[in-house]
Amino acid sequence: MSSSQQPHLVVFTGAGISAESGIQTFRAEDGLWADYRIEDVATPDAWEHDPETVLHFYDQRRNQIRYAKPNAAHNALANLEKNGFQVSIITQNIDDLHERAGSTDVLHLHGEILKARSSVDSRMLYPLPKGGIRMGDLCDKGSQLRPDVVWFGEAVPRYSEACEIASTADLLLVVGTSLAVMPAAMLVDLVPQHVERIVIDPAAESLGRSDIIRLAMPAGEGVPMLTQHWLRKGHLWVPETLYPHERLN
Ligand code: APR
């Protein structure tokens, strides 16, 4: 039990929770990494050799996100918090859909596309310049601004904070992530041993984790189903009988 004595739901989300809002995931057949090479747009090397292409890539991501709206899954989590549940969200997503839905405790493990940061000091964050980041937009140390996004090959500055949050979970809900990227995916194994873990993802079975309750359904269906159950009960109880055929060990 977390220190506040109120059961603590920790939710770990990935691109799949925003898929029903029209934001492309990464590793699907029609995902972003089918259209772009990671090494061309999402590495320090890409930034060094072709920053304009990198900025253009994130301009496009930002446009997609600006026109998207939170979906039933984001809304259900926000509603749970509004009803007095202690809900901490750790997201790999760079979009702001959890916040726009109304969630207040959101940690962005891989950064936030709607912020700019110094390219020499990851702690120096700036509001996004009007019209997006352009070459020549500088931080206070005189270095080029870049998107506040963690690239492949870079350290994840907020990882230890996320680990601390995970360690206080009474229940872990994982939504819409392939768990393919480290160290983020390790969070699933950093909750205390007795803590129940539930994954909601249409591809949940392919995760091959028989130690986790797997709900093979879209986030927009699975998350509201669970949160309604908790709201009715008034607590985070997960009855075995609710998913008898899903538990496979
Ligand atoms: N509801 C829930 N899950 C869904 C839905 C949906 N409607 N649609 C797709 N998914 C699932 C897919 O089955 C897949 O397991 O979302 C997952 C998306 O996986 P990835 O594309 O790998 O995205 P993610 O896990 O968030 O990627 C992690 O990789 O490229 C980097 O930095 C990027 O943060 C990202 C990280």
Residues whose N, C-alpha, C, O or C-beta is under 5 A from the ligand:
A	BS01	APR	G14 A15 G16 I17 A19 E20 T25 F26 R27 A28 Q92 N93 H110 G176 T177 S178 L179 V181 I200 D201 P202 A203 M217 P218 A219
